[in-house]
Amino acid sequence: MELKRLLVGLEGLKVKGDLEKDIKGLDKNSKEIKDGYLFIAIKGFATDGHTFIQDAIKNGATAVMIEEGCDLKSLKIPQDVTIIMAKDTREALAICAANFYGNPSAKFKLIGVTGTKGKTTTTFMIKEILEKAGKKVGLIGTIATYINGKKIKDSDRTTPESLELQQLFSQMVAEGVEAVVMEVSSQSLKLHRVTGCQFDIVLFTNFSEDHISKNEHPDMEDYFQSKLKLFQMCKTGIVNVDDLHGAKIPNLFPDSNITTYGIDNFANVLAKDITITNAYVDFKVKLTDRNERIKTGIPGRFSVYNSLAAICVAKKFDISPETIKEALLEVRVPGRSELVDNKKELTIMIDYAHSPESLQNILQATKSYTRGRVISVFGCGGDRDSGKRPIMGEISGKIADYTIITSDNPRTEEPQKIVEQIEDGIKKTKGKYEVIVDRTEAIEKAISMANKRDIIILAGKGHEPYQEINGVKYPFDERIIVREIIEKMEEK
């Protein structure tokens, strides 16, 4: 592709050199640069891409994009290499990537789902409904990427970097995908990963404290404003009006076509007559001209909200009530209120809850329908918002009947320090608890003390099949670990 075509849509560029040259590829990683590539230098949190410009040129870069404010003379770029200076090279990468792959998101219906919680379950529900309606569907999110029902790859972040995202979109176009549903994180909006995407429907699930740290959002206002960027990219929106922040969105975007859903407040799509058990939820909702009873095998009040969000999308596609009902009954989401079958016939639920509100939600939900005790096993990730640790300890102490504080993904932090910060919060309550830093031993203790009336909540890791310690991801699939522990107990 001609370099000048690659730059379409970028404003305020300063250029030195030939814009007619053919560009065979682009990347922000100098190691991935090949002959005829454009190298885009990005100032990251840990490294500055501008320091790798010479490596990129050695690897074959014939054009280099740099950010305004860097010292051009010190970079010593050869005369035959075209130099492009942009205001924001992250944004430029996203637009160039979309151009390079022929703006693939314009070739299917793109549905973006943002919010603090519920993104993953909601996207899986939408995927299930659309597939049940006979559509070819792509899904991109926290767990994995799927194309036409087949898992393509596991995810290492909620929303891929812009170049990878456009590559995936291009692959989906090649495989005839008609609709793509994707989780859109606040970070991806703030860091321009989804810039250049053409959204057809955007959806806001809810908003609560999470992702407040030096490498994420400095405060809640920045976090919320980052999410709102999605509604600036599309005029067809869906919002949860039972959420205080969600309720503000229709007024913030008066020119947009926004559909609302909820349980407690007036909404376009309203759930009534709700039943919640330890195996399912069901409720009534008006789909066409009459009320239908919806049932889904993911327990908890939050499942009603996620189902309503998916129903709103289904209505935009004119999908029949029978198809919607069938899909929501069958949908299952890895690591989201996931029940683990086991020989002891204990109720063991794996859930990704890793923020104060998500932990509170899962514990309160299970407490409301469990006949016995709620046994909570959780920790907090290292190198993330440490302020939430005592809060989560206090929440578990107040709601759960017994808490086992353990390790999550300590990353580069000392696990003992993390659990002590959680313990500071639980000490404020009268809750019964103990600390077992080794997560396998903690799970084993929970299983050994539980009976068939109890429920064990393994919170925090969800779908993750690993535990990250000092930069290494060790195999740690809680489904496998639960079964191994129970098999070992059976042998004794």
N, C-alpha and C positions, 0 to 999 in steps of 0.2 A: 504494500500500500504506500502511495506517495505520502511523504511526511506531512505536507500541508493538509491532506485529507484527514490524517490522524489527529490534527489539532483543531478540527472544526468544533465550534462551541466554546472554545477557550478565549477569554477576553484579556486584554492588557498584556499580551506577550511581547517580549523583546527578543529579537532573533538576530543571530550573526551566522551567516553561512547559507548553504543550499537547502531550500525547502522542497525541491523537486525530487530528491533522492528517494529510492525505494527502501522502505523499512520492512524487514522480514519478521520482526517480533519486537516485544518490549518487556522490560522487567525493572523492578526496583532493587533486585538482588544481583550484585555484580557477578556472582558465581554462575548465574543462569544466563548471562549475556552471551550471545553468539554473533557470528559475522552478520553485519547489516542490521543490528538491533538498535533500538532507542533505549538508553539507560536513563531512568528517572530517579534522581537523588532525593531521598526523603529524610528529614530530621526525625529520627525515632526517639523513643523514651530512653533507650539504652545506647544506641549508636547513631551516628550521623552519616547518611549515605553519601554525602559530599566527599568524605574521606576515601571513598572507594571508586572515585571517578577514574583514576588511572588504571585500576584493575579492570574496570568495565571496558575501557578503551583497548587494553591489551587483549581482552577476550573477544573484541570485534565490534564494539559499539561505534557506529558512524554518526550518531547524534546523541547529545546529552541534554537533559533538562535539569536546570538548577533553580533553587528558590531565591526570590528577591532577598537582598540583604547579605548574601554570602560574598566573599572576596574573590571576584572572578580572576584577578591576576595571579593569586596564589594557587589557583587550581591548575594552571599551566596546560590548558587544553590545546591540542594541536590545531593548526589552521584548517585542515581538511575535515575536522569534526564539527558538525553544525551544533551551535549552542542556542538553547531556548531558555529564557528566564521567565518563570511563572510566579504569580503571587502566592500560590499554595500548590505545591507539587503533589500532595495527597489527592486533592480535588482533580488536578490535571491528570494524574494516573487513572482515576476512575473514568473520566470522560474519554481519554485516549483508548482505554481498554474497551469501552463500549463501542467506540468508532472502529477499532481494529477488528472486532468480531461482528460488525455489521448491525449494531444495536439490536441484539437478539430479543431483549425483553419486550420489544414492540411487536413481536411475532407470536405471542401467546398472551393469555390473561394472567397478569401478575398480581397476586394477593399478598400484601405485607402485613404481618401481625407483630405489634409491639405491646409493651406492658411489662410490669415487674414479674408477675406470675401468670401462669396459664398459657404462655406462648406455645410451648411444645405440645401440650395436650390438644389445644385448639387447632393447631396446624394438622395434627394427625386426624382429628375428627373431620376437618374440611377435606383432607386427602381421601379419607374413607368414603365420604358422601359423594365426592366428584367421581371417584373410581367406580362406585356402585352405580352411578348414573351413566357409566360407559365412557367416561372421558379419560384421555391419556394425561397423567398427572406427574409433575415433578415436585419434590419437597426438599427444602434446604433448611437445616436447623441445628439445634444443640446436639442432637443424638447422631444424626447421619444425613447423607444425601441419598434420595431415592429418585429413580427415573422409571416410570411405568411399572411400579410395584417391585422393582429390584433395587436392593441396597448397593449403591455405587462405592461409597466410602464412609468411614466413621468420621465424625467431626472433631476438631480440636478447639473450635470456638463456635459461638452461636451463629454469627454471620461471617462468611469468608471475606478475605481481603478482596478489593475490587477486581483485580486482574483474574483471580481464581473464580470469582463469582461470574464474570462475563464469559469465562471459558466454560463453566458449567451450563450457563444459559445457552451457549452456542451448541453444546453437546445435546441439550434438551431439544432444541429446535431440530437438529439433525435426526433425532429419534421420534419426531412427530408429536411432541408434547403440546397439549392444548391449553393447559393451565398449570401455573406454578404457584405453590403456597410456600412462603418463607418467613422464618422468624427474623425480625429486624431489631437488633439490640440498640440501646442508646449509644453505645460506643461506636457501632457501625455508622450511625447517623452523624455523630460528632466528628468522626474521622473519615468521612466521605466514602465509606465502602460501598454505599448504595447510590451515590451520586451517578447520574446517567441512566438509572433504571426508570422504566416507564410503568408506574403502578396503575392498575385498574381499580383496585379496592384496597383500602388501608383500614386496619382494625386495632382498636385500643382496648386491652383487657382490664387493666387496673394499674394502680401506682402506689408504691410504698417504699420505705427506705431500703436501699441496696446500692451496691457499686459506688459507695462514697470512699474514695481513696486518692492518693496523689497521682496515680496513673489512670484513674477513671474520671469521676466527677468530684469537683471540690465541695459541692453542696447540693441540696435537694432541688433548688431552683434550676441549676445547670442541668441536672438529671432530667427534670421535666421538660425544660426547653429543648433539650436534645431529642426527646421523643416526639415533641410537637413538629419537628422538621418533617416527619413522615406525612403529616396532614398538609404541609406546604407543597408536597410533591404530587398530591392527588386530591381531586375534589369529591370523590365518592368514598365516604367513611362510615365506619360502624363503631359505636362506643358503648361501654358499660356505664349507664347513668346512676347505678348504685354506688359507684366509686366517686369520691368527692372531686378528684381531678378530672376524671372522665366526664363528669357532668358539666364541666366548664367548656369542653371542647366545642360543642355546637355553637355557643356564643362567640368563641374565639375565631371560628371560621364560618361566619354567617352566609357566605356565598357558596359553601359546599353542600352537597347532598348527603346528609348524615342520618343514618338509621340508628336508633337507640334500642338497647335491650336491658332487662333488669328483672328483679324480683320484688323489691320493696318500693320502688318509685315508678311513676307513670313512664311507660316506654312503648315504642312501636311493637316490640316483640317481648311479651311479658309471660313469665312462668307462674303458674298457680297450682295449688293442690299438690304440694311436693311431699314425696315419701323418700326417706333415706334409710338404708339398711347397711349391714357390713359387707354386702356383695353388690349392691346396685343403688341407683337413684331413679325415681320416675317422677314425672310432672306433666301437667297439661299446658299446652301452648297453642295459640291460634296460628295455623300454617296457611291455609287458604281462606275458605269462608267458614271453617268450623274448627273447634278445638280438637287437638290430637293428643293422645297420651304417649309421651316419649320415655323410653327406658334405656339406660346405659349402664354397663357393668363396671363403671369406675365410681366407687362410693365417695360421698362427701358433697356438701352444698356447693363447693367450687365447681364441681362437675356440671351442675345445672348452668352456671354462668358460661362455662366453656362450651357446653352444648348449645346454649342460646346464641353465642357468637358464631358458631359453625352454621346454625340454622339461618342466621341473617345472611351469610355468604351464599348458602344454598338457595335462598329465595331470590338473590340477584341472578342466579343461573336458571331460575324457573324449574327447579328440581322437585319432583313429586313428593308428597308427604310420605308415601309408602317407602320410597327409596331412602329418604332422610331417616325414618324410623328404623329401617333395617340396618343401615350403616352405623348409627349411634349405638345400637344394641350390640353390634359385633366388634366395635373398635377397641383395641388394646394399645397401650403406650408403654414402652420399656422404661422402668424406673419412675413412673408417675402413678402413685397409689397402686403399685404392682404387687399382687398377692403371690407368694411363693408356695407352690404345692410341696408338701413334705410328708414323710412317713408318719410323723407324730401327729399329723392333722392339726397342727397349731396354726393360728392366724398370724402370719408373718408378712408384714407389708414393707416393701422397699419404696422409699420416696426421696425425690431430689431436694426436698426442703432444706435450704441452706441459708435462709435469711430469717430474721425474727418473725416477720409476718407469715411466711410460708410454714415455719415450724408451728406457730400458734394455730394456723388454719388446720393443719393435718392432725395435730393433737386434739384440738377442740372437736373436729369432725368425728374422729374415731371415738372420743370420749362420749359423744352423744348417743352412739349406738352400740357400744361394747358392753356386754353384760358383766365381764370381769374387770381386770386391771388393764390400764394402758401402760406398757413398759417402753420407755423412750431410750433409744441408743443413738447418740449423736456426738459430733465434734464440730470444729470450725476449721476452715481452710487457712493455711498460713499465707503470708504476704498479701493479705486482703484486709478489708475493714475490720480492725481489731475492736472498734467500739461496739460492734454487735455481739461480741462473745458473752459478756456478762448479761446482756439483755436476753439472749437465747437461753442462758442458764436459768434465769429467773422465770422465763416463760415455761420451760419444762418442769421446773420445781413446783409451779403453781397448778399446772394442768395434769401432768402425768402422775400416775400412782407410784411409779418408781423410775428413776433416771440413772442410766449408766453413761457417764461422760467419758468419751474416748477420743481417738485421733481420727482426723478426716484426711485431707491432703496437706500435710504440714509444710510441704515445699521446702523453703530454706530456713524456716523457723524451727525452734526447739519444741517438740510436741508437748513436753511437760509444761512449758510456759503458757501454751494455748489453753490446755485443760484447766490450768490454775485460774486463768482469766474467766473462763466459763464458770468455774466453781465460785468465784467471787459473787456472781449473780445468784446462783442457786442457794447460797448461804442466807440470802435475804428472805427465803421462803421456809416453810415448814416441810417442804418436800423431801421424801426419802430418796437417797442417792448414794452412789459410790463412783469412784474413779478407777477405770481400767484403761490405761493408755493404749495398750495393744488392741486393735479393733477386732481381730479374730477372737481373742479371749473375751472381749466385751460381748460379742454376739453369742459366744458359747454360754456365758453366764446368763444372759437373757433367756436363752432357750431352756437352760437347765431349771430356771425358776418359774417358767410359764406353764399354765394349764390351758385346756381347750376353750375356756371362757375368756381368757386374756387375749390381748393383741400386742404384738411386738412391732414397734415402728423403728425401722433402720433408716434414719434420716440423714440426708446430706449428699450421698454418693449417687443414688439413683441408677441411671443407665451406665455410669462409668465402670469399665472393667479393670480399673487400675487404681493404685494409690501412689501419689507423687511425693517422693522424698528426695530432697537435694538434687532436683533436676532429673531424676530417674523415675520413670513410670513402671512400678512393679505390678505384675498381674494381681488383681483383686476384684473378682466378680462375686458380689454378695450372694447371688443365687447359688453359685457353685459352693461357696463357703458354707452357707446354711445347710446344704445337702450333705457336704462332707462331715460337718459337725454332728449332724443327726445320725449319719451312718456310723460314725465312731461311737456315739452313745449307744446305738443299737447293739454294737458288737460286745459291749461291756456286760 
